[in-house]
Amino acid sequence: MIPILSMMIFIPVIGAIFVYFIGRYSVKGVKIFALIVSIIVLLLALYSFGRVLESGAGQEILFEEGPWDWIPTLSGVDYHLGIDGLSAPLVLVSAFLTVLVVLGSWELIQTRQGLYYALVLLFAGSVIGVFTSLNLLLFYVFWEIVLIPMFFLIGIWGGPRRKYASMKFLLFTYVGSVIMLLGFIALYIFAAPTFDIKDLSIIQIPFWVQTLVSIATFIGFGVKLPVVPFHTWLPDAHVEAPAPISVLLAGVLLKMGGYGFIRVNVTLLPKASAEYGWIFIIIGLVTMFYGALVAIVQKDLKRMIALTSINHMGFVLLGIFTLNLYGVSGAIFQMFNHAVAIGLLFMLSGYIHEQTGTREISLLKGLKDKIPRTATLLVLASMAGMGVPIFASFLSEYMVVLGAISYDIRLAVSMLIPAITVGYFLWMLRRTVMSPIENKEPNHIHDIKTFSVIHLALYLIPLIILLIMPWLILNMTDQFAENLISLIGR
């Protein structure tokens, strides 16, 4: 059998080496080569996604590789990969966004391009490793490798405070990761001498061990998602990161936290997840309200978009720990939809900054007249972000809210969040797009080119397709969620 998953991981990693050296000789060559590598990975992701969908059993592990001995002296430390109804959508959206990030960087990134595209490809390979690992130690290794390219991408190509933002990102995420690793080691010592996720999922782990590990993984995954109070690294990282890297940061890296909560907490620690799920739900609600209320008062466009990610990741946490079909499946669907919608918003913030010289919302007046193409895309992206019913993001938010109400009618308060979300997006659009021009348009302001319009419009295509055919995602996520819930006994 062809090792499809290993190819998706190591083709971009090896490609990163070639890209780095090509960048020393040809700027055009490095862009084209990076694009070719990312498209190959996307085609492999589409193939694996299609096979999972075709199987009609999202709970089954397909394209399984291993387990093969990795560290023979330690039992249960294997190279073990697989893909199912949880990981397939996240692998696909990661590969899709990598292609769009490469395209979006052609105009926005002009320095040290060989190193830049090499780090983007290294990030892409390592994050797919996270989503396909079936061994906790292997999962942790890929989890840590992801930090390396992101640290340099923010620290080298970021804004004026890039060193502070990159160091804060590294410290928060690394400390959370180490605590998460301690939880994995506790499973190895007190539950069973293995890190294999399939083996751990079929044994009875003592409740006190589940509780201990849940605390450790909550910190690790909570920092990455991020949830309140572990969120403070996120706005700084987003504001300072170049726009294409913010796409990867919000669209892919944050989803590692949601994935970890499902793959580890709910799958391996079901009793603790059921017993303490109400705590996670409360934290999710607080995160939702906090992100929405803080976003509405922001003055910087990119910082506002960053805080909307906190708002939407609260939805994901809430949906996961309702432990019902609507909530869990809706949370996975929401991670996919949010990745695409927030990616477009961040790319637009970069173009707007380049076109106008500012991201200050109060200074961005009359964009519909100054840069109509960009303004149109900003309106559409905002509609996707706020869950307007012409995009699939509406369906995923509706599913999570329905799951919350099914869990406890008092969680109907979560219905207020979409209203607040609509409020801050409309308030932003009122001040930037719909407001009149106060001063004569500066000569340097120019609208985006046709190539950029096409590239940015690609972000919207999955959201439209999945509104019309949501079964493309839900057929596999529903199967996965049903199987997970049956194992928990809810």
C-alpha positions as CSV (number, residue, x, y, z in Angstrom):
1,M,0.0,0.0,0.0
2,I,1.2,3.5,-0.9
3,P,2.0,5.5,2.3
4,I,-0.4,8.4,1.5
5,L,-0.2,9.9,4.9
6,S,3.6,9.8,5.2
7,M,3.8,11.3,1.7
8,M,1.6,14.2,2.9
9,I,3.9,14.8,5.8
10,F,7.3,14.3,4.2
11,I,6.8,15.7,0.7
12,P,6.5,19.3,2.1
13,V,9.2,18.7,4.6
14,I,11.7,17.5,1.9
15,G,10.3,20.1,-0.4
16,A,11.2,22.8,2.2
17,I,14.9,21.9,1.8
18,F,14.8,22.3,-1.9
19,V,12.8,25.5,-1.7
20,Y,15.3,27.0,0.7
21,F,18.2,26.3,-1.8
22,I,16.3,27.3,-4.9
23,G,15.5,30.6,-3.1
24,R,19.2,31.5,-3.3
25,Y,19.1,31.5,-7.1
26,S,15.6,32.3,-8.3
27,V,12.7,34.2,-6.7
28,K,10.3,33.1,-9.3
29,G,11.5,29.5,-9.2
30,V,11.0,29.3,-5.4
31,K,7.4,30.5,-5.7
32,I,6.5,28.1,-8.4
33,F,8.2,25.1,-6.7
34,A,6.5,25.9,-3.3
35,L,3.2,26.1,-5.1
36,I,3.7,22.8,-6.9
37,V,4.6,21.0,-3.6
38,S,1.5,22.5,-1.9
39,I,-0.8,21.4,-4.7
40,I,0.6,17.8,-4.6
41,V,-0.2,17.7,-0.9
42,L,-3.7,19.1,-1.6
43,L,-4.3,16.4,-4.2
44,L,-3.3,13.7,-1.8
45,A,-5.5,15.3,0.9
46,L,-8.5,15.3,-1.5
47,Y,-7.9,11.7,-2.4
48,S,-7.7,10.6,1.3
49,F,-10.8,12.7,2.1
50,G,-12.7,11.1,-0.7
51,R,-11.8,7.6,0.4
52,V,-13.0,8.3,4.0
53,L,-16.2,9.8,2.6
54,E,-16.7,6.9,0.2
55,S,-16.3,4.4,3.0
56,G,-19.4,5.7,4.7
57,A,-17.7,4.9,8.0
58,G,-16.1,8.0,9.5
59,Q,-15.3,6.2,12.7
60,E,-12.9,3.8,10.9
61,I,-9.2,4.4,10.6
62,L,-8.1,4.3,6.9
63,F,-4.7,4.5,5.3
64,E,-3.3,3.1,8.5
65,E,0.5,3.0,8.6
66,G,2.2,1.0,11.3
67,P,2.5,0.6,14.2
68,W,6.2,0.3,13.4
69,D,8.9,0.4,16.1
70,W,10.3,3.8,16.4
71,I,12.2,3.6,19.7
72,P,12.6,-0.2,20.2
73,T,13.8,0.2,23.8
74,L,10.5,1.8,24.8
75,S,7.4,-0.3,24.4
76,G,4.4,1.5,22.8
77,V,6.6,4.1,21.1
78,D,5.7,3.5,17.5
79,Y,5.4,5.3,14.2
80,H,1.6,5.0,13.7
81,L,-0.6,7.1,11.4
82,G,-4.2,7.0,10.3
83,I,-7.1,9.1,9.1
84,D,-10.8,9.1,10.0
85,G,-13.8,11.3,10.0
86,L,-12.2,13.7,12.6
87,S,-8.8,14.1,10.9
88,A,-9.8,14.0,7.2
89,P,-11.6,17.4,7.2
90,L,-8.7,19.0,9.1
91,V,-6.0,17.5,6.9
92,L,-8.0,18.8,3.8
93,V,-8.4,22.3,5.1
94,S,-4.8,22.5,6.1
95,A,-3.6,21.5,2.7
96,F,-6.1,23.8,1.0
97,L,-5.0,26.8,3.1
98,T,-1.4,26.1,2.4
99,V,-1.9,26.4,-1.3
100,L,-3.8,29.7,-0.8
101,V,-1.1,31.0,1.6
102,V,1.6,30.3,-1.0
103,L,-0.4,32.2,-3.6
104,G,-1.2,35.1,-1.2
105,S,2.4,35.5,-0.3
106,W,3.5,36.2,-3.8
107,E,2.6,39.9,-3.5
108,L,2.8,40.4,0.2
109,I,6.2,38.8,1.0
110,Q,9.3,40.3,-0.7
111,T,12.2,39.4,1.5
112,R,14.1,36.2,2.2
113,Q,11.6,34.2,0.1
114,G,13.5,30.9,0.0
115,L,13.5,30.7,3.8
116,Y,9.9,31.9,4.1
117,Y,8.4,29.3,1.7
118,A,10.6,26.6,3.3
119,L,9.1,27.4,6.7
120,V,5.6,27.4,5.3
121,L,6.1,23.9,3.8
122,L,7.7,22.7,7.1
123,F,4.6,23.9,9.0
124,A,2.3,22.2,6.5
125,G,4.0,18.9,6.8
126,S,4.2,18.9,10.6
127,V,0.6,20.0,11.2
128,I,-0.6,17.1,9.0
129,G,1.6,14.9,11.2
130,V,-0.4,16.2,14.2
131,F,-3.7,15.4,12.6
132,T,-2.8,11.9,11.5
133,S,-0.6,10.6,14.4
134,L,-2.1,7.6,16.3
135,N,0.7,7.5,18.9
136,L,0.8,10.2,21.6
137,L,4.5,10.6,21.6
138,L,4.6,10.9,17.8
139,F,1.7,13.4,18.1
140,Y,3.7,15.4,20.6
141,V,6.8,15.5,18.4
142,F,4.8,16.9,15.5
143,W,3.0,19.2,17.9
144,E,6.4,20.7,18.9
145,I,7.8,20.9,15.4
146,V,4.9,23.1,14.4
147,L,6.1,25.7,16.8
148,I,9.5,26.1,15.1
149,P,8.4,27.5,11.7
150,M,5.7,29.6,13.2
151,F,8.1,31.2,15.7
152,F,10.4,32.2,12.8
153,L,7.6,33.3,10.5
154,I,6.3,35.7,13.1
155,G,9.8,36.8,14.3
156,I,11.3,37.5,10.9
157,W,8.5,38.7,8.7
158,G,6.3,40.2,11.4
159,G,5.5,43.8,12.4
160,P,7.4,46.2,14.7
161,R,6.8,44.1,17.9
162,R,7.5,40.8,16.1
163,K,10.2,39.6,18.5
164,Y,8.0,40.2,21.6
165,A,5.0,38.5,19.9
166,S,7.0,35.5,18.6
167,M,8.7,34.9,22.0
168,K,5.3,35.2,23.8
169,F,3.8,32.7,21.4
170,L,6.7,30.3,21.9
171,L,6.6,30.5,25.7
172,F,2.8,30.1,26.1
173,T,2.6,27.2,23.6
174,Y,5.8,25.5,24.7
175,V,4.9,25.5,28.4
176,G,1.4,24.2,27.6
177,S,2.9,21.5,25.5
178,V,5.2,20.3,28.2
179,I,2.4,20.1,30.7
180,M,0.4,18.1,28.1
181,L,3.4,15.8,27.7
182,L,3.3,15.2,31.5
183,G,-0.3,14.0,31.1
184,F,0.7,11.6,28.3
185,I,3.5,10.2,30.5
186,A,1.0,9.8,33.4
187,L,-1.1,7.6,31.0
188,Y,2.0,5.6,30.2
189,I,2.9,5.0,33.8
190,F,-0.5,4.6,35.5
191,A,-2.8,3.3,32.8
192,A,-0.8,1.1,30.3
193,P,2.8,1.1,29.1
194,T,1.9,2.4,25.6
195,F,1.4,5.7,23.8
196,D,-0.7,4.1,21.1
197,I,-4.1,5.9,20.9
198,K,-5.9,2.8,19.5
199,D,-4.6,0.6,22.4
200,L,-5.4,3.2,25.0
201,S,-8.9,3.7,23.7
202,I,-9.9,0.1,24.5
203,I,-8.6,-0.1,28.0
204,Q,-10.3,1.0,31.2
205,I,-8.2,3.9,32.5
206,P,-8.8,4.6,36.2
207,F,-11.0,7.7,36.8
208,W,-8.4,9.4,38.9
209,V,-5.8,9.0,36.1
210,Q,-8.4,10.4,33.6
211,T,-8.9,13.4,35.9
212,L,-5.2,14.1,36.3
213,V,-4.6,13.8,32.6
214,S,-7.6,15.9,31.7
215,I,-6.1,18.8,33.7
216,A,-2.8,18.5,32.0
217,T,-4.3,18.3,28.5
218,F,-6.7,21.1,29.2
219,I,-3.8,23.4,29.7
220,G,-1.9,22.1,26.6
221,F,-4.9,22.2,24.2
222,G,-6.5,25.2,25.9
223,V,-3.5,27.3,25.2
224,K,-3.5,26.3,21.5
225,L,-7.3,26.7,20.9
226,P,-7.1,29.2,22.7
227,V,-9.5,29.6,25.6
228,V,-9.8,32.2,28.4
229,P,-7.5,32.7,30.3
230,F,-4.8,31.1,28.1
231,H,-5.6,33.4,25.1
232,T,-3.4,36.4,25.7
233,W,-0.6,35.3,23.2
234,L,-3.1,35.2,20.3
235,P,-3.9,38.9,19.6
236,D,-0.2,39.9,19.8
237,A,0.9,37.1,17.5
238,H,-1.8,37.9,14.9
239,V,-1.2,41.6,14.9
240,E,2.5,41.2,14.3
241,A,2.4,38.2,12.0
242,P,2.3,38.9,8.2
243,A,-1.2,38.3,6.8
244,P,-0.6,35.0,5.1
245,I,0.9,33.6,8.3
246,S,-2.1,34.7,10.3
247,V,-4.1,32.5,7.9
248,L,-2.1,29.5,9.0
249,L,-2.1,30.6,12.6
250,A,-5.9,31.0,12.9
251,G,-7.0,28.6,10.2
252,V,-4.8,25.6,11.1
253,L,-2.7,26.0,14.3
254,L,-5.7,26.9,16.5
255,K,-7.6,23.8,15.2
256,M,-4.9,21.6,16.8
257,G,-6.4,22.5,20.2
258,G,-9.9,21.5,19.2
259,Y,-8.6,18.3,17.5
260,G,-6.6,17.4,20.7
261,F,-9.7,17.8,22.9
262,I,-11.6,15.3,20.8
263,R,-8.8,12.9,20.0
264,V,-7.4,12.7,23.5
265,N,-9.8,14.1,26.1
266,V,-13.1,12.7,24.8
267,T,-11.7,9.5,23.1
268,L,-9.2,8.4,25.8
269,L,-10.7,10.1,28.9
270,P,-14.4,9.6,28.4
271,K,-15.4,9.3,32.1
272,A,-13.6,12.5,33.1
273,S,-15.0,14.3,30.0
274,A,-18.6,13.2,30.9
275,E,-18.1,14.1,34.6
276,Y,-16.4,17.4,34.1
277,G,-17.8,18.4,30.8
278,W,-19.9,21.1,32.4
279,I,-16.7,22.9,33.4
280,F,-15.4,22.9,29.8
281,I,-18.8,24.1,28.6
282,I,-18.7,27.1,31.1
283,I,-15.2,27.9,29.9
284,G,-16.4,27.7,26.3
285,L,-19.3,30.1,27.1
286,V,-16.9,32.6,28.8
287,T,-14.5,32.4,25.9
288,M,-17.4,33.0,23.4
289,F,-18.7,36.0,25.2
290,Y,-15.3,37.4,26.0
291,G,-14.0,37.2,22.4
292,A,-17.2,38.8,21.1
293,L,-17.4,41.6,23.6
294,V,-13.7,42.5,23.3
295,A,-13.7,42.3,19.5
296,I,-16.4,44.9,19.2
297,V,-14.3,47.7,20.9
298,Q,-11.1,47.1,18.9
299,K,-9.6,49.9,16.9
300,D,-7.2,47.8,14.8
301,L,-8.9,45.7,12.1
302,K,-6.5,42.8,12.3
303,R,-6.7,42.7,16.1
304,M,-10.5,42.6,15.9
305,I,-10.3,39.7,13.5
306,A,-7.9,37.9,15.9
307,L,-10.4,38.2,18.7
308,T,-13.2,36.8,16.6
309,S,-11.1,33.6,16.5
310,I,-11.3,33.4,20.3
311,N,-15.1,33.9,20.0
312,H,-15.4,31.1,17.5
313,M,-13.1,28.7,19.2
314,G,-15.3,29.0,22.3
315,F,-18.1,27.6,20.1
316,V,-15.8,24.6,19.3
317,L,-15.1,23.9,23.0
318,L,-18.7,24.2,23.9
319,G,-19.8,21.9,21.1
320,I,-17.2,19.2,21.9
321,F,-18.2,18.8,25.5
322,T,-21.9,18.7,25.0
323,L,-21.0,15.1,24.0
324,N,-24.0,14.8,21.7
325,L,-24.2,14.3,17.9
326,Y,-25.1,17.9,17.1
327,G,-22.4,19.4,19.3
328,V,-19.5,17.2,18.4
329,S,-20.2,17.0,14.7
330,G,-21.0,20.7,14.6
331,A,-17.7,21.5,16.4
332,I,-15.7,19.6,13.7
333,F,-17.7,21.3,11.0
334,Q,-17.2,24.7,12.6
335,M,-13.4,24.1,12.7
336,F,-13.4,23.6,8.9
337,N,-15.7,26.5,8.2
338,H,-13.9,28.9,10.5
339,A,-10.5,28.0,9.0
340,V,-11.6,29.1,5.6
341,A,-13.6,32.2,6.6
342,I,-11.0,33.6,9.0
343,G,-8.3,32.9,6.5
344,L,-10.0,35.2,4.0
345,L,-10.5,37.9,6.6
346,F,-6.8,37.9,7.6
347,M,-5.6,38.0,4.0
348,L,-7.9,41.0,3.4
349,S,-6.5,42.8,6.4
350,G,-3.1,42.4,4.9
351,Y,-4.2,43.8,1.5
352,I,-6.0,46.7,3.1
353,H,-2.9,47.6,5.1
354,E,-0.8,47.5,2.0
355,Q,-3.3,49.6,0.0
356,T,-4.1,52.2,2.6
357,G,-1.1,52.2,4.9
358,T,-3.2,51.6,8.0
359,R,-5.4,49.1,9.8
360,E,-7.0,51.7,12.1
361,I,-10.7,51.2,11.6
362,S,-11.5,54.8,12.3
363,L,-9.2,55.8,9.4
364,L,-10.5,53.3,6.9
365,K,-13.4,55.3,5.6
366,G,-15.2,54.9,2.3
367,L,-13.5,51.7,1.2
368,K,-16.5,51.0,-1.2
369,D,-15.4,54.0,-3.2
370,K,-11.6,53.8,-2.8
371,I,-11.0,50.1,-3.3
372,P,-14.4,48.5,-4.3
373,R,-13.0,45.1,-5.1
374,T,-11.4,44.7,-1.7
375,A,-14.5,46.2,0.0
376,T,-16.7,43.7,-1.7
377,L,-14.6,40.8,-0.6
378,L,-14.5,42.2,2.9
379,V,-18.3,42.3,3.1
380,L,-18.5,38.7,1.8
381,A,-15.8,37.5,4.3
382,S,-17.5,39.3,7.1
383,M,-20.8,37.6,6.2
384,A,-19.1,34.2,6.3
385,G,-17.5,35.1,9.7
386,M,-20.9,36.1,11.1
387,G,-22.6,33.0,9.9
388,V,-25.0,34.5,7.3
389,P,-27.2,31.7,5.8
390,I,-25.6,31.9,2.4
391,F,-22.4,30.2,3.8
392,A,-21.8,26.9,5.5
393,S,-20.6,28.6,8.6
394,F,-24.3,29.2,9.4
395,L,-25.0,25.5,9.5
396,S,-22.0,24.7,11.8
397,E,-22.9,27.4,14.3
398,Y,-26.5,26.4,14.3
399,M,-25.5,22.7,15.0
400,V,-23.4,23.8,18.0
401,V,-26.1,25.9,19.4
402,L,-28.6,23.1,19.0
403,G,-26.2,20.7,20.6
404,A,-25.8,23.1,23.6
405,I,-29.6,23.5,24.0
406,S,-30.0,19.7,23.8
407,Y,-27.4,19.3,26.6
408,D,-29.1,21.9,28.9
409,I,-31.9,24.3,28.0
410,R,-30.1,27.0,30.1
411,L,-27.4,27.0,27.4
412,A,-29.9,28.8,25.2
413,V,-28.0,31.8,26.3
414,S,-25.4,30.7,23.7
415,M,-27.9,31.9,21.0
416,L,-26.9,35.5,22.0
417,I,-23.4,35.0,20.7
418,P,-24.3,34.9,16.9
419,A,-26.2,38.2,17.5
420,I,-23.1,39.8,19.1
421,T,-21.0,38.4,16.3
422,V,-23.2,40.1,13.7
423,G,-23.0,43.3,15.8
424,Y,-19.2,43.6,15.7
425,F,-18.9,42.7,12.1
426,L,-21.7,45.2,11.0
427,W,-20.1,47.9,13.2
428,M,-16.8,47.4,11.5
429,L,-18.4,47.4,8.0
430,R,-20.4,50.5,8.8
431,R,-17.2,52.4,9.7
432,T,-15.0,51.1,6.9
433,V,-17.0,50.2,3.9
434,M,-20.2,52.1,4.1
435,S,-18.9,55.4,5.6
436,P,-18.4,58.4,3.3
437,I,-14.9,59.5,2.3
438,E,-13.8,62.4,4.5
439,N,-10.6,63.4,2.6
440,K,-9.6,63.3,-1.0
441,E,-8.4,59.8,-1.9
442,P,-4.6,59.6,-1.7
443,N,-2.8,58.8,-4.9
444,H,-1.1,55.7,-3.5
445,I,-4.3,53.9,-2.8
446,H,-4.9,51.2,-5.4
447,D,-7.4,48.3,-5.6
448,I,-6.3,44.6,-5.7
449,K,-5.4,43.0,-9.0
450,T,-7.5,40.4,-10.8
451,F,-5.1,37.7,-9.8
452,S,-5.6,38.6,-6.1
453,V,-9.4,38.7,-6.6
454,I,-9.4,35.2,-7.9
455,H,-7.0,34.0,-5.2
456,L,-9.2,35.5,-2.5
457,A,-12.5,34.3,-4.0
458,L,-11.2,30.7,-3.7
459,Y,-11.6,31.0,0.1
460,L,-15.4,31.3,-0.4
461,I,-15.9,28.3,-2.6
462,P,-15.8,25.6,0.1
463,L,-18.3,27.6,2.2
464,I,-20.7,27.8,-0.7
465,I,-20.3,24.1,-1.7
466,L,-20.7,22.9,1.8
467,L,-23.9,25.0,2.3
468,I,-25.4,23.2,-0.7
469,M,-23.9,19.8,0.0
470,P,-23.1,19.7,3.8
471,W,-23.1,15.9,3.6
472,L,-19.6,16.1,2.2
473,I,-18.4,16.8,5.7
474,L,-21.3,15.8,7.9
475,N,-21.5,12.2,6.6
476,M,-18.1,11.4,8.0
477,T,-18.3,13.7,11.1
478,D,-21.7,12.3,12.1
479,Q,-20.4,8.8,11.9
480,F,-17.4,9.6,13.9
481,A,-19.5,11.5,16.5
482,E,-22.1,8.7,16.8
483,N,-19.4,6.1,17.4
484,L,-17.6,8.4,20.0
485,I,-20.9,9.0,21.9
486,S,-21.8,5.3,21.9
487,L,-18.4,4.5,23.5
488,I,-19.0,7.1,26.2
489,G,-22.4,5.7,26.8
490,R,-24.3,9.0,26.5
